[in-house]
Structure formats: structure tokens, C-alpha cells
Amino acid sequence: SVEMSLQRYFAPKTLSRLAPYLIAFLIAFIPAFIHIVEYSQFSPIDELRHLDYALQITKGHVPKLGDKLGQDAMREEACRGIDYAWLDPACNSATFDPVAFRDDGWQTASPHPPTYYILSGISGRTLRGLGILDGAIDGARLMSALLFGFGFVATFAAGRQLGVRSFPLLAGLALLLTLPGALHSASIVTPDSFAMLAGSGALLAAIRWKKGLLSTRWLILVGGLVGLTKLTNLVMLVAIALWLVIDALSQKRTEQSWQSQIKTPLLMLIAGTLTSFAWMFIQGLRATINPEIIPQNKFFKYDG
């Protein structure tokens, strides 16, 4: 029976159905992987903080505002350098003083939820521990590329559910790779790499709920999980909820069905908002310093 199952799975018809999804993954993953190989320096977009968060949380410590950078992350940046006009301490230093790094060495990524960092930290530590990679950063970056690839696949699946043909859908998605910011965030340690998967996953869940293939409870749970990826991903929940509500208002349904079609998308959005802001509130209570003393915050502060 196992042999028969494998034969059905690898049947030409099945493989032809899976091929576009594999292509979608490779379209995203291969350029991101090449970028990881070629871009050896740390990105100035807070990659040091993000890597430190990933290493700290997979060691059992949840960073908070007021923490300083750990030795492992500082050593990796000192040895690789940073893509910025900044001189880090020497790579062979016995220990590193956080103040010698940007922003006086404060850990500034702590307001972000831990979901991405747990995944990237496990990836970085595992590949380094197995001796496959020298440092943790490339393994953590690899997780970003995988999430980006899975986000492409989920977006493709959502488009197919909406009736878009495979080739124009893949061609349209491939245009995203012409945006340097999109490719860069998919190839460094940053929770921004989770954005496409969070948005497309929520959209795919919403489409399946709309077709009666997913329960209300699961759609609300998906909204809560999106809130645990990053605060800015709530923008995508707003867009999806608006689409569902507008569609419900434009359809003639019974009053009970209409209320359900309005209430559920709003509950999905509320769930995501609650989880995201709950994390920020908890981290605000844990903070031991005023965020205004951090150089980066001083630079971006608006007086007016």
C-alpha cells in the first residue's frame, strides 16, 4: 500500500500540478540564496540586533529594551564587517564592548514578536553546530530565504484560488524580485522576510474560509499568528478584512449569514491586533531604559 501511495504521489499528473508551485519557490529562493552567498557583510538595517535576538532567544533569554548585544553576535559582525561607514573592533578581540558598536550596543529589536527569531535562531545554531556553516548568520539568513520562498508559494496558491492562470501569475510575482529592498530583506536576518508569507497565508486562509473550506475559528487563529510576526504585517490583515467586508456588503444574503460574513473578518483583524500589541505592551513593561536615550531614536525623533 505504501508503494501504491508513492506511485500515486509521483504520478505524472500529480507532478504536473505541483510543478508551478515548485517553480514559484525556486523563483524566489534562488536569487535570495545567491544574495546570501555574495553579500558577506552585515546589513546596516539592524541585522546585528536581529541576529543577536535570534541567538539570545534560542539560548533561553528573551531580549528586552535595556539589554546590550551579546558576544556571539558582536564577534560575527566584527569578523565580517558592516556595509556602512563604521569601524567595528578587531575580529580577534578576546571580548567586545557593546558601546564600540552602533547605537551604543543597545538591543533595539526587542519590540518585535519572537516568532521569526525562534526560527532563524534554530536554523543558525543548527547549521553552525553541524559544521555546515562557520557562523550563525548564514544559517539565520537561510531561514529568511526559505520564508520568502514559502511566501511566494502561498501567494501563488492564493492567486490560483482566485482563478488567475499560472504563467501570468508567476510572471507578475517575479517582478517583485526587481525591487532591491524586497530581495535584500529576503536575504538578511530580519523579520521583514516573514511579511510575504504572513500576508499571503492570511489571504489564502481568507479565500478558503470564504469558500467554506476553513472554519471561522481557524481564520481567527491565522489572524492572531500574523500579529505575532511583526506589527507592520497588520496592514495586510486590514486589507484582507476590508476585502471580505466589502464583498459581504455587496452580496445579498440572509441577515444571519451577512452578520457572520462581517463579524469574522473583523475578529481576524482584532486577533492579530491584540497579539501584536500585547507583545509590545509586555515588552514595554520589561524595558529598563527610556528608548529616547538610544542614538537611533534620537536621530529619527520628530520635534514638532
C-alpha positions as CSV (number, residue, x, y, z in Angstrom):
1,S,0.0,0.0,0.0
2,V,3.0,2.3,0.7
3,E,4.3,1.6,-2.8
4,M,0.9,2.4,-4.3
5,S,0.7,5.6,-2.4
6,L,4.1,6.7,-3.7
7,Q,3.2,5.8,-7.2
8,R,0.1,8.0,-6.9
9,Y,2.1,10.8,-5.4
10,F,4.7,10.7,-8.1
11,A,2.3,10.2,-11.0
12,P,2.9,12.5,-14.0
13,K,-0.5,14.2,-13.4
14,T,0.4,15.0,-9.7
15,L,3.9,16.2,-10.6
16,S,2.5,18.5,-13.3
17,R,0.1,20.0,-10.7
18,L,3.0,20.5,-8.3
19,A,5.5,21.9,-10.8
20,P,4.2,25.5,-10.8
21,Y,4.4,25.6,-7.0
22,L,8.0,24.3,-7.1
23,I,8.8,26.9,-9.8
24,A,7.3,29.7,-7.6
25,F,9.5,28.6,-4.7
26,L,12.7,28.5,-6.9
27,I,12.0,31.9,-8.5
28,A,12.1,33.4,-5.0
29,F,14.6,31.2,-3.2
30,I,17.4,31.0,-5.8
31,P,18.0,34.8,-6.1
32,A,17.8,35.1,-2.3
33,F,20.3,32.3,-1.9
34,I,22.7,33.9,-4.4
35,H,22.4,37.2,-2.5
36,I,23.3,35.4,0.8
37,V,26.4,33.9,-0.8
38,E,27.6,37.2,-2.4
39,Y,26.6,39.6,0.4
40,S,29.1,38.7,3.2
41,Q,28.9,41.9,5.3
42,F,26.3,42.7,7.9
43,S,23.5,44.8,6.6
44,P,23.2,48.2,8.3
45,I,19.4,47.6,8.6
46,D,19.8,46.4,12.2
47,E,20.9,43.0,11.2
48,L,23.3,42.8,14.1
49,R,20.3,43.4,16.5
50,H,18.2,40.8,14.7
51,L,20.9,38.2,14.8
52,D,21.5,38.8,18.5
53,Y,17.8,38.5,19.2
54,A,17.8,35.1,17.4
55,L,20.8,33.8,19.2
56,Q,19.6,35.1,22.6
57,I,16.1,33.7,22.4
58,T,17.3,30.2,21.3
59,K,19.5,30.3,24.3
60,G,16.5,30.8,26.6
61,H,16.7,34.6,27.1
62,V,14.0,36.9,25.7
63,P,15.7,40.2,24.9
64,K,14.2,43.4,26.4
65,L,14.8,47.1,25.8
66,G,17.8,47.9,28.0
67,D,19.8,44.8,27.1
68,K,23.2,45.1,25.4
69,L,24.3,43.0,22.5
70,G,25.8,39.5,23.2
71,Q,29.3,38.4,22.5
72,D,28.4,35.9,19.7
73,A,26.6,38.4,17.5
74,M,29.2,41.1,18.1
75,R,32.0,38.7,17.1
76,E,30.2,37.8,13.9
77,E,29.9,41.4,12.8
78,A,33.4,42.3,13.9
79,C,34.8,39.5,11.7
80,R,32.6,40.1,8.7
81,G,32.3,43.9,8.8
82,I,29.3,46.1,8.2
83,D,28.1,47.6,4.9
84,Y,28.3,51.1,6.4
85,A,30.9,53.7,7.1
86,W,31.6,52.3,10.6
87,L,34.7,50.7,12.0
88,D,34.0,47.7,14.3
89,P,36.5,46.4,16.8
90,A,39.1,43.9,15.6
91,C,37.9,40.3,14.9
92,N,40.5,38.7,17.2
93,S,39.4,40.7,20.3
94,A,39.1,38.5,23.4
95,T,35.8,40.2,24.3
96,F,33.8,43.0,22.8
97,D,32.5,46.2,24.4
98,P,28.9,46.8,23.1
99,V,29.5,50.6,23.2
100,A,32.0,50.1,20.3
101,F,29.1,49.1,18.0
102,R,26.4,51.3,16.5
103,D,23.7,52.7,18.8
104,D,26.0,52.2,21.8
105,G,25.4,48.5,21.6
106,W,21.7,48.6,22.7
107,Q,19.5,45.7,21.7
108,T,16.8,47.6,19.8
109,A,14.9,44.6,18.1
110,S,13.1,43.5,21.3
111,P,9.7,45.1,20.5
112,H,9.3,42.6,17.6
113,P,7.5,39.4,18.4
114,P,9.7,36.3,18.8
115,T,8.2,34.0,16.1
116,Y,10.7,34.9,13.3
117,Y,13.7,34.9,15.7
118,I,13.0,31.4,17.1
119,L,13.0,30.0,13.6
120,S,16.1,31.9,12.4
121,G,18.0,31.2,15.6
122,I,17.3,27.5,15.4
123,S,18.4,27.5,11.8
124,G,21.6,29.5,12.5
125,R,22.6,27.5,15.5
126,T,21.8,24.1,14.0
127,L,23.8,24.6,10.7
128,R,26.7,26.1,12.7
129,G,26.6,23.2,15.2
130,L,26.6,20.6,12.5
131,G,29.7,22.3,10.9
132,I,27.9,23.0,7.7
133,L,28.5,26.8,8.1
134,D,31.2,28.7,10.0
135,G,28.9,31.2,11.7
136,A,25.3,31.6,12.7
137,I,24.4,34.4,10.4
138,D,24.3,32.5,7.1
139,G,22.0,29.8,8.7
140,A,19.7,32.5,10.0
141,R,19.7,34.3,6.6
142,L,18.8,30.9,5.0
143,M,15.7,30.8,7.1
144,S,14.8,34.3,5.7
145,A,15.2,33.0,2.2
146,L,13.0,29.9,2.9
147,L,10.3,32.1,4.4
148,F,10.4,34.3,1.3
149,G,10.2,31.2,-0.9
150,F,7.2,29.8,1.0
151,G,5.6,33.3,0.8
152,F,5.9,33.1,-2.9
153,V,4.3,29.7,-3.0
154,A,1.4,30.8,-0.7
155,T,0.9,33.9,-2.9
156,F,0.8,31.8,-6.0
157,A,-1.7,29.4,-4.3
158,A,-3.9,32.3,-3.3
159,G,-3.8,33.7,-6.9
160,R,-4.7,30.3,-8.3
161,Q,-7.6,30.0,-5.9
162,L,-8.9,33.4,-7.2
163,G,-8.7,32.0,-10.8
164,V,-5.5,33.6,-12.1
165,R,-3.7,31.5,-14.7
166,S,-0.3,30.1,-13.7
167,F,2.0,31.7,-16.2
168,P,0.9,35.4,-15.8
169,L,0.7,34.9,-12.0
170,L,4.3,33.6,-11.9
171,A,5.5,36.4,-14.2
172,G,3.8,39.0,-12.1
173,L,5.3,37.6,-8.9
174,A,8.8,37.5,-10.5
175,L,8.6,41.3,-10.9
176,L,8.9,41.6,-7.1
177,L,12.5,40.4,-7.4
178,T,13.4,43.6,-9.4
179,L,12.8,45.6,-6.2
180,P,16.2,45.6,-4.4
181,G,14.6,46.1,-1.0
182,A,12.4,43.0,-1.4
183,L,15.4,40.8,-2.3
184,H,17.6,42.3,0.3
185,S,15.1,41.7,3.2
186,A,14.7,38.2,2.0
187,S,18.4,37.6,2.3
188,I,19.4,39.0,5.6
189,V,18.4,38.4,9.2
190,T,15.2,40.4,9.6
191,P,11.5,39.7,10.4
192,D,10.6,41.6,7.2
193,S,11.4,38.4,5.4
194,F,8.2,37.0,7.0
195,A,6.0,39.6,5.5
196,M,5.1,37.9,2.3
197,L,4.3,34.6,3.9
198,A,2.2,36.3,6.7
199,G,0.2,38.3,4.1
200,S,-0.3,35.5,1.6
201,G,-1.0,32.9,4.2
202,A,-3.8,35.1,5.7
203,L,-5.1,35.8,2.2
204,L,-5.1,32.1,1.3
205,A,-6.9,31.3,4.6
206,A,-9.5,34.0,3.9
207,I,-10.2,32.6,0.4
208,R,-10.7,29.1,1.8
209,W,-12.9,30.4,4.6
210,K,-15.0,32.3,2.0
211,K,-15.4,29.1,0.0
212,G,-16.5,27.2,3.2
213,L,-13.3,25.2,3.3
214,L,-11.9,26.6,6.5
215,S,-13.7,27.2,9.8
216,T,-14.1,30.6,11.4
217,R,-12.0,29.5,14.4
218,W,-9.0,28.7,12.2
219,L,-9.3,32.0,10.3
220,I,-9.2,34.0,13.6
221,L,-6.2,31.9,14.7
222,V,-4.4,32.8,11.5
223,G,-5.0,36.5,12.2
224,G,-3.5,36.0,15.7
225,L,-0.5,34.3,14.3
226,V,0.1,37.1,11.7
227,G,0.1,39.6,14.7
228,L,3.0,37.5,16.1
229,T,5.2,38.0,13.1
230,K,5.5,41.8,13.1
231,L,3.4,44.9,13.8
232,T,3.5,46.2,10.3
233,N,2.0,43.0,8.9
234,L,-1.3,44.1,10.4
235,V,-1.6,46.4,7.3
236,M,-2.1,43.2,5.3
237,L,-4.8,42.0,7.7
238,V,-6.6,45.3,7.3
239,A,-6.5,44.9,3.5
240,I,-7.9,41.3,3.7
241,A,-10.6,42.2,6.2
242,L,-11.7,45.2,4.1
243,W,-11.9,42.9,1.0
244,L,-14.1,40.4,2.9
245,V,-16.3,43.0,4.4
246,I,-16.8,44.9,1.2
247,D,-17.6,41.6,-0.6
248,A,-20.1,40.7,2.1
249,L,-21.8,44.1,1.8
250,S,-22.2,43.7,-1.9
251,Q,-23.8,40.3,-1.8
252,K,-27.4,39.6,-0.9
253,R,-27.6,37.2,1.9
254,T,-29.8,36.4,4.9
255,E,-29.3,38.6,7.9
256,Q,-27.6,35.9,9.9
257,S,-25.2,35.0,7.1
258,W,-24.5,38.7,6.5
259,Q,-23.6,39.2,10.1
260,S,-21.2,36.3,10.1
261,Q,-19.6,37.5,6.9
262,I,-18.9,40.9,8.5
263,K,-18.0,39.7,12.0
264,T,-15.5,37.0,11.2
265,P,-13.0,39.2,9.2
266,L,-13.2,41.8,11.9
267,L,-12.4,39.2,14.6
268,M,-9.5,38.0,12.4
269,L,-8.1,41.6,12.4
270,I,-8.8,42.1,16.1
271,A,-7.0,38.8,16.9
272,G,-3.9,40.0,15.1
273,T,-4.0,43.4,16.6
274,L,-4.4,42.0,20.1
275,T,-1.4,39.6,19.8
276,S,0.9,42.2,18.3
277,F,0.1,45.0,20.8
278,A,0.0,42.5,23.7
279,W,3.7,41.6,22.9
280,M,4.6,45.3,22.6
281,F,2.8,46.0,25.9
282,I,4.7,43.2,27.7
283,Q,8.0,44.3,26.3
284,G,7.2,47.9,27.4
285,L,6.8,46.7,31.0
286,R,10.1,44.7,30.8
287,A,12.1,47.7,29.5
288,T,14.7,49.0,31.8
289,I,15.7,52.2,29.9
290,N,14.0,55.1,28.2
291,P,14.0,54.4,24.5
292,E,14.8,58.1,23.9
293,I,18.4,57.6,25.0
294,I,19.2,55.3,22.1
295,P,21.1,57.2,19.4
296,Q,19.0,55.9,16.5
297,N,15.8,57.1,18.2
298,K,17.4,60.5,18.9
299,F,18.2,60.8,15.2
300,F,14.7,59.9,14.0
301,K,12.9,61.9,16.7
302,Y,10.5,64.5,15.3
303,D,10.2,67.7,17.3
304,G,7.0,69.5,16.2
